[in-house]
Amino acid sequence: MSRMIKFSSQIDSESLDELRKLARETERSLSRLLTEAVQQYLHTARVRPAFASAVEEVLEEHNELLERLAR
């Protein structure tokens, strides 16, 4: 894991309460949960466009076959 850097942000109180509750339940720190959530978001944000592009490519390539199957 890379070096931790302190930063400041804002979050609504209900979400923060839920994060704190989850941290207690899972015996992880709030910092650890936030780091994991950001990493997961970054991965998802990068994968989705690539996946959507691949789906579009397949649909275009096999459009005629898909139309016949739909009938």
N, C-alpha and C positions, 0 to 999 in steps of 0.2 A: 504494500500500500504506500502511496506517496505521502509526502509530508503534509500535515494538516495545517490549514490556514484559517484563522479566525475571520469571520465576516459578519455583517449585520444585515438583517432583513426583517420583513414583517409578515405575519400570518394571522388569520382570524382566530379568535380565542377558542372556538369549538374544535377546530382542527388541531390546535396546539394541545388542548386537553386530551384529545384522542391519541395524539402521538405520545404524550407522556404516559398515558394508560398502557398503550402497546409496548412502550419501552419497559415499563415495570413488568408486564405480563411475560415478555420474552427475555427479560434480564439483559437487555442491551441498552446502551446509552442513547440519549436523544440524538447526539451527534452521529452515532453509528447508523441509526435509522434514517436520518436525513441524507447521509452519504449514500447509503444503499438506494434510497428512493431516487436521488438525482442520477445515479449511475444507471438505474433501470430505465428512467425516463429518457436519458440520452441514447441508450441503446435502442429503445423503441422508436424514438423520433428519427433515428438514422435508418432503421430497418424498414419501416413502413413505406417510405417513398420508393425504395428499391423493390420491395415486394409488389407494390402497386404498379410500378413500371413493368415488371416481369409479367404480371397478370394481363396487363393491357397488351403486351407484345404477343402473348399466347392467344388471347381472344382475337386479335387481328389476324394472326397467322392461320388460325383454324376457324375463322368466321363461317365459312360455307358449311363445314362439317357440323358445327354447333347449331346452325339454322336447321339443317336436315334432322338432327337429333331432336330438336324442339318440336318438330311436326309430328 
